[in-house]
């Protein structure tokens, strides 16, 4: 019978934890939240041998066992809470061999918890480039725990690691009997008395529990009161003891490195990474290069995607026409062609752009350039009340605001975290991309400046930059309103430059496309079907009068039959339930240049911004009847006319609508996650209010200026 043990992965950020987790678990993994906190929890399963399976939990990256952020508290609780469901049987502590001294600090703390530990040395190839040579057997002997050198990116050493884990589970490797440093000597009275009241495995665990007792939920009232009295009696100074501990650990680590590590400093000075950083992190040229990278990113979205988009549009046009000709006229064929197929086309046509955008972003992350973007942005962020840690959530907001807001948990300063949460939705997420593409293709000419600069690509880049700079402006205003004097520090480890992992890029592109098609697609399809019903039916008496009126006109003027049928479909849509809803809100949005159909799209897209496209596809398919089946969505919108014959989508209207979508908070999921992160409805309502007001005013000014 197979036995299952629990293993957790811990380590510094950028130490290779995610790569090792993927190498161990493959596709046998899932993502959730840790109990009681909204921190991502990645869990997978791996088989160590024929009789032993392991549940693997990837803990958030942390530099020290002393927690400050929400992510670090998760690691602390898993390792020290005896009732935590993820309490490990074995800990895999990853250590970046190219930064071995700093990484061993955290590993030494884990060793002193007296949980069975296996140290996984990663980045060995980079260490060799830096002139660092590690004697693994000597390091293993000095630390007293098994050490395995591996390369999870290339899946080298994984078999050896599994074998060592199986031997550790069998009891062949045990925690060292002696502490890494003499922990008890630092606070003998505190540690001794703490162990009388709290059951822990080591002196170091007792020290940590006592030092953080005020935030440990697994302690009962009696234990917490006893620890408070012990702390007072011992006159415990946490900062002083922590400082002394760090100094002693580094002294011992230096001794170990003298035995097991050889460093040739001459090699380090010639690293390619350092030479590249002299250019990419330059005070002037670094920002110019950053703008150039963003420019190429958005140019590529239009340039690379235009061909697959055209093929997808043609395929759906052919499908709609074929179904219209094949099926007999009736409600079912109308539902299938103008409801389901129109909704599907609104999803599928934007898959190429989404795949290209995320593919390029993954390349930037894989190469190490994204970390440089955070570094470059720190000075700018501080001017508006944020710091460099706010950059990654803002960049993540280009994909989706929901995980981006969750990523603010590693910002220790409450004020900076709150401001980052409130401004992140101003970043143009991937849900806005389909809206931008449709509107840009409608009102911006497909023209090239200087023969190679796409005007449409420039407008797209401008919309993304507009959202970013508005986020900075709003953050500066909030900095003046929210008064918290706590200072923050931004410490960032810059990874070395590496070639992108093309397999990882491809997997990310496919995953993001699948998420868009399944998650966003489900919402789009449901709303498209509901909208088809609302747009196809209305009050019975009015619809019957309309049908009778046009039947009479067609009988009287058979030579104008085609034009009258088109007009009938338009009037029928206007008198439907959807049309009635649109006319109710039209007076409010008319100053922005929007008609009632756009109003319906604004309402439906509150569920998800990309629903705008599906809404338009359904509305104009219903209005156009079978004659509209042969047209793409862009053609339908280009042909849209007001009752007086004027075009609906002019340059002022298109720009006004784009600006509205740049600033508007139209995402129920984002509001829900803000409520969850801030534990109050106050901040989501503030967010909804200021973003809607900002969108309305900016859209109004844009329409009337142009």
C-alpha positions in Angstrom: 0.0 0.0 0.0 1.4 3.4 -1.0 2.2 5.9 1.8 1.9 9.7 1.3 4.2 12.2 3.1 4.1 16.0 3.1 7.0 18.1 1.7 7.3 21.9 1.5 9.6 23.9 -0.7 11.1 27.0 0.9 13.8 29.4 -0.2 14.7 32.9 -1.2 12.9 34.6 -4.1 14.4 33.7 -7.5 16.1 30.6 -6.1 14.3 28.2 -8.5 11.4 27.1 -6.3 8.8 27.3 -9.1 11.0 25.4 -11.6 11.7 22.7 -9.0 8.0 22.5 -8.1 7.1 22.1 -11.8 9.9 19.5 -12.3 8.7 17.4 -9.4 4.9 17.6 -9.9 4.6 18.1 -13.7 0.9 18.6 -14.5 -0.2 17.0 -11.3 -0.8 20.2 -9.4 -3.5 22.7 -8.4 -3.7 26.3 -7.1 -5.8 27.5 -4.2 -5.4 29.6 -1.1 -3.8 28.8 2.3 -6.4 28.4 5.0 -7.5 31.7 6.5 -5.4 33.9 4.1 -5.7 35.0 0.5 -2.2 33.9 -0.4 -1.7 31.6 -3.4 -1.1 28.0 -2.5 0.4 25.7 -5.1 0.1 22.0 -4.3 1.2 19.0 -6.4 2.0 15.3 -6.1 5.1 13.3 -7.0 6.1 9.7 -6.5 9.4 9.1 -4.7 9.5 5.4 -5.2 7.0 2.5 -5.7 5.7 2.7 -2.1 6.0 6.4 -1.3 4.1 9.4 -2.7 4.6 13.0 -1.6 2.3 16.0 -1.5 4.5 19.0 -2.4 3.6 22.5 -1.3 5.4 25.5 -2.8 5.6 28.2 -0.1 6.1 31.9 -0.9 9.7 33.0 -1.3 11.2 34.6 1.7 14.7 35.8 2.8 14.3 35.1 6.6 12.2 33.2 9.0 11.3 36.5 10.7 8.0 37.5 8.9 6.8 40.9 7.9 4.6 40.5 4.8 1.5 38.2 4.4 3.5 35.8 2.3 6.3 35.5 4.9 3.6 34.8 7.7 2.3 31.9 5.6 5.8 30.3 5.6 6.2 31.0 9.3 2.8 29.4 10.2 3.4 26.3 8.0 6.8 25.6 9.6 5.9 26.4 13.3 2.1 25.8 13.7 1.7 22.1 14.8 -1.9 22.2 13.7 -1.3 23.6 10.2 -2.7 21.1 7.6 0.5 21.6 5.5 2.9 20.9 8.3 5.8 19.2 6.6 7.4 15.8 7.2 10.4 17.1 5.1 11.5 20.5 4.1 13.4 21.1 0.8 15.3 24.3 1.3 16.5 25.7 -2.0 19.8 27.6 -2.0 21.1 29.6 -5.0 24.7 28.5 -5.4 25.6 31.8 -7.1 24.5 33.6 -3.9 25.4 30.9 -1.5 26.3 32.9 1.6 23.0 34.8 1.8 20.9 31.7 0.9 22.6 29.6 3.6 21.4 32.1 6.2 17.8 31.1 5.6 18.7 27.4 5.3 20.5 27.5 8.6 17.4 28.8 10.3 15.3 26.0 8.8 17.9 23.4 10.0 17.6 24.7 13.6 13.8 24.1 13.5 14.7 20.3 13.7 12.4 19.3 10.9 14.1 16.9 8.4 15.8 19.1 5.8 17.2 18.5 2.3 19.1 21.4 0.8 18.8 21.7 -3.0 21.6 23.6 -4.6 20.4 25.4 -7.7 22.0 27.8 -10.2 25.2 25.8 -10.2 25.9 26.8 -13.8 25.7 30.5 -12.9 27.9 29.9 -9.9 30.5 28.4 -12.2 30.3 31.5 -14.5 30.9 33.6 -11.4 34.0 31.6 -10.5 32.3 29.9 -7.5 33.2 26.2 -6.9 31.2 24.3 -4.3 32.5 21.0 -2.7 29.0 19.4 -2.2 30.2 16.5 0.1 32.2 19.0 2.3 29.2 21.3 2.5 26.9 18.4 3.4 29.3 17.3 6.2 29.6 20.9 7.6 25.8 21.5 7.6 24.8 18.0 8.9 22.0 17.6 6.4 21.9 16.1 2.9 22.8 18.5 0.0 21.8 17.8 -3.6 23.0 19.8 -6.6 20.4 20.1 -9.4 19.2 22.2 -12.3 15.3 22.1 -12.2 15.1 24.1 -15.5 16.7 21.2 -17.3 15.4 18.6 -14.8 18.9 17.5 -13.9 19.4 15.9 -10.5 15.7 15.4 -9.9 16.1 11.6 -9.7 18.9 12.0 -7.1 16.7 14.4 -5.1 13.8 11.9 -5.0 16.1 9.2 -3.8 17.4 11.4 -1.0 13.9 12.4 0.0 12.9 8.7 0.2 15.9 7.9 2.4 15.0 10.9 4.6 11.4 9.7 4.9 12.8 6.3 5.9 14.8 7.9 8.7 18.3 7.5 7.3 18.9 11.3 7.4 17.8 13.0 10.7 18.0 16.6 11.8 21.5 17.4 13.4 21.6 16.9 17.1 23.4 20.2 17.7 22.1 23.7 16.7 23.7 25.5 13.9 24.6 28.2 16.4 24.2 28.1 20.3 20.6 29.5 20.2 19.8 28.8 23.9 22.8 31.0 25.0 21.1 34.1 23.4 18.0 33.9 25.7 18.3 30.8 28.1 15.5 31.9 30.5 13.1 32.8 27.7 13.6 29.6 25.7 13.5 27.3 28.8 10.3 28.8 30.1 8.7 28.9 26.7 9.2 25.2 26.2 7.3 24.5 29.4 4.1 26.1 28.0 4.4 25.4 24.2 5.3 22.1 22.6 8.0 22.8 20.0 10.7 20.7 18.5 13.7 22.9 19.1 15.1 25.8 21.1 15.1 28.0 18.0 11.4 27.2 17.4 10.7 28.3 21.1 12.6 31.5 20.5 10.6 32.3 17.4 7.2 31.5 19.0 7.9 33.6 22.0 9.1 36.5 19.9 6.0 36.5 17.7 3.4 35.3 20.2 1.1 38.3 19.7 0.2 37.2 16.1 0.2 33.4 16.5 -3.4 32.1 16.2 -2.4 28.5 17.2 -1.6 29.7 20.8 -4.5 29.6 23.3 -5.2 32.4 25.8 -3.3 30.8 28.6 -0.2 30.2 26.5 -0.2 33.7 25.2 -0.6 35.2 28.7 2.2 33.0 30.0 4.5 34.1 27.1 3.7 37.8 27.7 4.8 37.4 31.3 8.0 35.5 30.4 8.9 38.2 27.8 8.4 40.9 30.5 10.3 39.1 33.2 13.3 38.4 30.8 13.2 42.0 29.4 13.4 40.4 25.9 14.6 42.7 23.1 13.6 41.1 19.8 15.6 43.4 17.6 18.8 42.9 19.6 18.5 39.1 19.8 17.7 39.0 16.0 20.7 41.1 15.2 22.9 38.9 17.4 21.5 35.8 15.8 22.2 37.0 12.2 25.8 37.9 13.1 26.5 34.5 14.7 24.9 32.7 11.7 27.0 34.6 9.2 30.2 33.9 11.2 29.4 30.2 11.1 28.5 30.3 7.4 31.8 32.1 6.7 33.7 29.2 8.4 31.7 26.6 6.4 32.4 28.5 3.1 36.1 28.5 3.9 36.0 24.7 4.0 33.6 24.0 1.1 33.4 27.0 -1.3 36.1 28.5 -3.5 35.4 31.9 -5.1 37.6 33.4 -7.8 36.8 37.1 -7.7 38.5 37.8 -11.0 35.7 35.9 -12.9 32.9 37.9 -11.3 34.1 41.2 -12.6 33.8 40.0 -16.2 30.2 38.8 -16.0 28.1 39.6 -19.0 25.2 40.5 -16.7 27.1 43.4 -15.1 28.1 44.8 -18.5 24.5 44.6 -19.8 23.2 46.3 -16.6 25.6 49.2 -17.2 23.5 50.0 -20.2 20.0 48.8 -19.3 20.1 50.4 -15.8 21.7 53.7 -17.0 20.2 56.8 -15.5 19.2 58.1 -18.9 19.5 55.4 -21.5 17.8 52.8 -19.3 14.5 54.7 -19.5 14.9 55.2 -23.3 15.5 51.5 -23.8 12.4 50.7 -21.6 10.2 52.9 -23.8 11.7 51.3 -26.9 10.9 47.8 -25.5 7.3 48.9 -24.7 7.0 50.4 -28.2 8.2 47.1 -29.9 5.8 45.1 -27.7 2.7 47.0 -28.8 3.8 47.2 -32.5 4.3 43.5 -32.5 0.7 42.8 -31.2 -0.7 44.4 -34.3 2.0 43.4 -36.8 2.1 39.7 -35.8 -1.6 39.2 -35.1 -3.2 40.7 -38.2 -2.9 37.6 -40.3 -4.3 35.0 -37.9 -7.0 37.4 -36.9 -8.0 37.8 -40.6 -8.2 34.1 -41.0 -10.3 33.6 -37.9 -12.7 36.4 -39.0 -13.0 34.9 -42.5 -13.7 31.4 -41.0 -16.5 32.7 -38.8 -18.0 34.7 -41.7 -18.0 31.6 -43.8 -19.5 29.6 -40.9 -22.3 32.1 -40.4 -23.2 32.3 -44.1 -23.1 28.5 -44.4 -25.4 28.0 -41.4 -27.8 30.7 -42.6 -28.1 29.0 -46.0 -28.3 25.5 -44.5 -30.9 26.0 -41.8 -34.5 27.0 -42.3 -35.5 30.4 -41.1 -36.7 30.5 -37.5 -35.9 31.2 -33.9 -33.4 28.3 -33.7 -31.3 29.3 -36.7 -31.4 32.9 -35.4 -30.2 31.8 -32.0 -27.4 29.7 -33.4 -26.1 32.2 -36.0 -26.8 35.6 -34.2 -26.4 34.4 -30.6 -23.9 31.5 -30.3 -21.7 31.9 -33.4 -21.7 35.7 -33.1 -20.6 35.3 -29.4 -18.0 32.7 -30.3 -16.5 35.0 -33.0 -16.2 37.8 -30.4 -14.0 35.4 -28.3 -11.9 33.6 -30.9 -10.8 36.6 -33.0 -8.8 38.1 -30.1 -6.9 34.9 -29.1 -3.9 35.7 -31.3 -3.3 39.1 -29.7 -3.7 37.7 -26.2 -1.2 34.9 -26.9 1.3 37.3 -28.5 1.0 39.8 -25.6 1.6 37.1 -22.9 4.3 35.4 -24.9 6.3 38.6 -25.2 5.8 39.4 -21.5 7.0 35.9 -20.5 10.1 36.4 -22.6 10.8 39.6 -20.7 10.3 37.8 -17.4 12.4 34.8 -18.4 15.3 36.9 -19.5 15.4 38.8 -16.2 14.4 42.2 -17.7 11.2 42.5 -15.7 13.2 42.8 -12.5 15.1 45.7 -14.1 11.8 47.4 -14.8 11.0 47.4 -11.1 14.5 48.8 -10.3 14.2 51.6 -12.9 10.7 52.5 -11.7 11.5 52.7 -7.9 12.6 56.4 -8.1 9.4 57.3 -10.0 7.2 55.3 -7.7 8.6 57.0 -4.5 7.6 60.4 -5.8 3.9 59.3 -5.9 3.8 57.4 -2.5 4.8 53.9 -3.7 8.0 52.0 -4.1 9.6 49.5 -6.5 7.6 46.6 -5.0 4.4 48.3 -6.4 5.8 47.9 -10.0 5.2 44.2 -10.2 1.5 44.4 -9.3 1.1 47.2 -11.7 2.9 45.2 -14.5 0.8 42.1 -13.5 -2.3 44.4 -14.0 -1.5 44.3 -17.7 -2.7 40.7 -17.6 -5.5 40.9 -15.0 -6.1 43.1 -12.0 -7.3 40.3 -9.8 -4.0 38.4 -9.3 -2.2 41.8 -9.5 -4.0 43.0 -6.5 -3.3 39.8 -4.7 0.4 40.3 -5.5 0.4 43.4 -3.3 0.7 41.2 -0.2 4.5 41.4 -0.3 4.4 45.2 0.2 5.0 45.6 4.0 4.0 49.2 4.2 0.2 49.4 4.6 -0.2 52.8 3.0 1.8 51.8 -0.1 -0.1 48.5 -0.3 -3.5 50.3 -0.1 -2.6 52.9 -2.7 -1.3 50.2 -5.0 -4.5 48.2 -4.7 -6.6 51.3 -5.4 -4.7 52.3 -8.6 -3.8 48.9 -10.1 -7.1 48.6 -12.1 -6.1 51.7 -14.0 -3.5 49.5 -15.8 -5.0 48.3 -19.1 -5.6 44.6 -18.5 -6.0 41.9 -21.2 -9.8 42.2 -20.9 -9.5 45.7 -22.4 -7.4 44.5 -25.3 -10.3 43.2 -27.5 -12.1 46.6 -26.9 -9.1 48.6 -27.9 -8.4 46.4 -31.0 -12.0 46.8 -32.3 -12.2 50.5 -31.7 -8.7 51.3 -33.0 -9.3 49.3 -36.2 -12.6 51.3 -36.6 -11.4 54.9 -36.3 -7.6 54.8 -36.6 -6.3 54.4 -40.2 -4.1 51.4 -40.9 -1.2 53.6 -41.9 2.5 53.5 -41.3 4.6 56.5 -40.3 8.1 56.6 -41.9 7.2 53.4 -43.6 7.5 51.1 -40.5 5.7 52.7 -37.5 2.1 51.5 -37.3 -0.2 54.3 -36.3 -2.6 51.8 -34.8 0.3 50.4 -32.7 1.2 53.9 -31.5 -2.4 54.5 -30.4 -2.4 51.2 -28.6 0.8 52.0 -26.8 -0.6 55.5 -25.9 -3.7 53.9 -24.2 -1.5 51.7 -22.1 0.8 54.5 -21.1 -2.2 56.7 -20.4 -3.5 54.2 -17.9 0.0 53.9 -16.3 0.5 57.6 -15.9 -3.0 58.2 -14.6 -2.3 55.5 -12.0 0.8 57.5 -10.9 -1.2 60.7 -10.7 -4.0 59.1 -8.7 -1.4 57.5 -6.4 0.1 61.0 -5.8 -3.3 62.4 -4.9 -3.9 59.5 -2.5 -0.5 60.0 -1.0 -1.6 63.5 0.1 -4.9 62.1 1.6 -3.7 58.9 3.3 -1.3 60.0 6.1 0.9 57.2 7.4 4.4 58.0 8.5 5.8 54.5 8.3 8.9 54.3 6.1 9.5 51.5 3.6 12.6 50.1 2.0 12.9 48.5 -1.5 15.4 45.6 -1.7 15.5 43.7 -4.9 17.8 40.9 -6.1 18.5 41.3 -9.9 18.6 37.9 -11.5 21.3 37.2 -14.1 20.3 37.4 -17.8 19.3 34.1 -19.3 17.9 33.0 -22.6 14.2 32.6 -22.5 12.8 29.1 -22.1 10.8 28.7 -25.3 8.9 25.7 -23.9 7.8 27.9 -21.0 6.8 30.8 -23.3 4.7 28.4 -25.4 3.0 26.9 -22.4 2.2 30.3 -21.0 0.7 31.4 -24.4 -1.5 28.3 -24.6 -2.5 28.6 -20.9 -3.5 32.3 -21.2 -5.4 31.6 -24.4 -7.2 28.7 -22.7 -8.1 30.8 -19.7 -9.4 33.6 -21.9 -11.5 31.2 -24.0 -12.8 29.2 -21.0 -13.2 31.8 -18.2 -13.9 35.0 -20.2 -15.5 32.9 -23.0 -18.1 31.4 -20.6 -19.1 34.9 -19.4 -19.2 36.2 -23.0 -21.3 33.3 -24.2 -23.8 33.5 -21.3 -24.3 37.2 -21.7 -24.5 36.9 -25.5 -27.3 34.4 -25.2 -29.1 36.5 -22.6 -28.6 39.5 -24.8 -29.9 37.7 -27.8 -33.1 36.9 -25.9 -33.5 40.5 -24.7 -32.7 41.8 -28.2 -35.0 39.4 -30.0 -38.1 39.8 -27.9 -40.1 42.7 -26.5 -43.6 43.7 -25.2 -45.9 41.5 -27.3 -48.3 44.3 -28.3 -45.6 46.6 -29.5 -43.7 43.8 -31.4 -47.0 42.6 -33.0 -47.9 46.2 -34.1 -44.4 46.6 -35.6 -44.6 43.3 -37.5 -48.1 44.2 -38.9 -47.0 47.7 -39.9 -43.9 46.5 -41.9 -45.9 43.6 -43.4 -48.3 46.2 -44.7 -45.5 48.4 -46.0 -43.8 45.5 -47.8 -47.2 44.5 -49.4 -47.7 48.1 -50.6 -44.1 48.6 -51.8 -42.7 45.2 -52.9 -39.9 46.9 -54.9 -38.5 48.2 -51.6 -38.8 44.9 -49.8 -35.1 44.5 -48.9 -34.7 48.0 -47.5 -37.9 47.7 -45.5 -36.8 44.3 -44.0 -33.5 45.9 -42.9 -35.4 48.8 -41.4 -37.8 46.4 -39.7 -35.0 44.5 -38.0 -33.5 47.8 -36.8 -36.9 49.0 -35.4 -37.6 45.6 -33.9 -34.2 45.8 -32.0 -35.0 49.3 -30.8 -38.4 48.2 -29.4 -37.0 45.0 -27.8 -36.3 44.7 -24.0 -32.6 45.4 -24.8 -33.5 48.5 -26.8 -35.8 49.8 -24.0 -32.9 49.4 -21.4 -30.6 51.2 -23.8 -33.0 54.1 -24.2 -33.3 54.5 -20.4 -29.6 55.2 -20.0 -29.1 57.0 -23.3 -29.6 60.6 -21.8 -26.8 60.0 -19.4 -24.3 58.8 -22.0 -25.3 60.9 -24.9 -22.9 63.8 -23.8 -20.1 61.3 -24.3 -21.2 60.6 -27.9 -22.6 57.2 -27.1 -25.9 55.8 -28.4 -28.2 53.3 -26.7 -26.5 50.3 -28.2 -23.2 51.4 -26.7 -25.0 51.9 -23.5 -26.1 48.3 -23.4 -22.5 47.2 -24.0 -21.3 49.4 -21.1 -23.8 47.7 -18.8 -23.1 44.1 -19.9 -19.3 44.7 -19.9 -19.4 45.4 -16.1 -19.4 41.6 -15.8 -16.2 41.5 -17.8 -14.8 44.3 -20.1 -14.3 42.0 -23.1 -18.1 41.3 -23.1 -18.3 44.7 -25.0 -17.2 42.9 -28.2 -19.7 40.0 -27.8 -22.5 42.5 -27.0 -21.8 44.4 -30.2 -21.6 41.3 -32.2 -25.0 40.1 -30.9 -26.7 43.4 -31.2 -25.6 44.1 -34.8 -26.2 40.5 -35.9 -29.8 40.6 -34.5 -30.3 44.0 -36.2 -28.9 42.9 -39.6 -30.6 39.6 -39.8 -29.3 37.2 -42.4 -27.8 40.0 -44.5 -25.4 40.7 -41.7 -24.1 37.1 -41.5 -21.6 37.7 -44.3 -20.0 40.7 -42.6 -17.3 40.7 -39.9 -17.9 42.6 -36.7 -15.7 45.4 -37.8 -17.6 45.7 -41.0 -20.9 45.8 -39.1 -19.7 48.6 -36.9 -18.3 50.6 -39.8 -21.7 50.4 -41.5 -23.6 51.4 -38.3 -25.7 54.6 -38.8 -27.9 56.9 -36.7 -31.5 57.4 -37.9 -30.4 60.6 -39.6 -27.8 58.6 -41.7 -24.7 59.8 -39.9 -22.0 57.3 -38.9 -22.1 56.0 -35.3 -18.4 55.3 -34.9 -16.7 58.5 -35.8 -13.2 59.5 -34.6 -14.6 61.5 -31.6 -16.9 58.6 -30.6 -14.1 56.0 -31.0 -11.6 58.0 -28.9 -14.2 58.8 -26.3 -15.1 55.2 -25.9 -11.4 54.1 -25.7 -10.7 56.7 -23.0 -13.8 55.5 -21.1 -12.6 51.9 -21.1 -9.0 53.0 -20.1 -10.3 54.6 -16.8 -13.7 52.8 -16.0 -13.9 50.2 -13.3 -16.0 47.6 -15.1 -15.0 44.4 -13.5 -17.1 42.8 -10.7 -14.2 40.3 -10.0 -11.8 43.1 -9.2 -14.2 44.8 -6.8 -14.7 41.4 -5.1 -11.0 40.8 -4.6 -10.4 44.4 -3.4 -13.0 43.8 -0.7 -11.4 40.5 0.2 -7.9 42.1 0.4 -8.9 45.2 2.4 -11.6 43.4 4.4 -14.1 46.2 3.8 -16.6 47.4 1.2 -15.4 51.0 1.8 -12.4 50.8 -0.5 -14.1 48.9 -3.4 -16.8 51.6 -3.4 -14.2 54.4 -3.4 -12.5 52.7 -6.3 -15.8 52.3 -8.2 -16.7 55.9 -7.6 -13.5 57.6 -8.5 -12.8 55.5 -11.6 -16.3 55.9 -13.0 -16.2 59.6 -12.4 -12.7 59.9 -13.9 -13.9 57.8 -17.0 -17.0 60.0 -17.5 -15.1 63.3 -17.3 -12.2 62.2 -19.4 -14.6 60.7 -22.0 -16.7 63.9 -22.1 -13.7 66.1 -22.6 -12.2 63.8 -25.3 -15.5 63.7 -27.3 -16.0 67.5 -27.2 -12.4 68.4 -27.9 -12.3 66.2 -31.0 
